């Protein structure tokens, strides 16, 4: 499965969650969450949201993904 494949359901879930709970995260800003909010407000179309999700939505997830059970797995093994 590619990030493109994941972008559609992931962004849909984040948008649905933001509609109910607009305040998210502990960071002061998030370009991905801003794109989701912009979509909710009607400022960007769904296709643009998906493009932003591929670029920005998984950054922190991919950065942390190789840390499993207190050990680090080489990223090239994960084939990200």
HELIX and SHEET records of a PDB file:
HELIX    1   1 UNK A    3  UNK A   20  1                                  18    
HELIX    2   2 UNK A   31  UNK A   40  1                                  10    
HELIX    3   3 UNK A   46  UNK A   52  1                                   7    
HELIX    4   4 UNK A   53  UNK A   57  3                                   5    
HELIX    5   5 UNK A   59  UNK A   65  1                                   7    
HELIX    6   6 UNK A   75  UNK A   78  1                                   4    
SHEET    1   A 2 UNK A  67  UNK A  68  0                                        
SHEET    2   A 2 UNK A  71  UNK A  72 -1                                        
END                                                                             
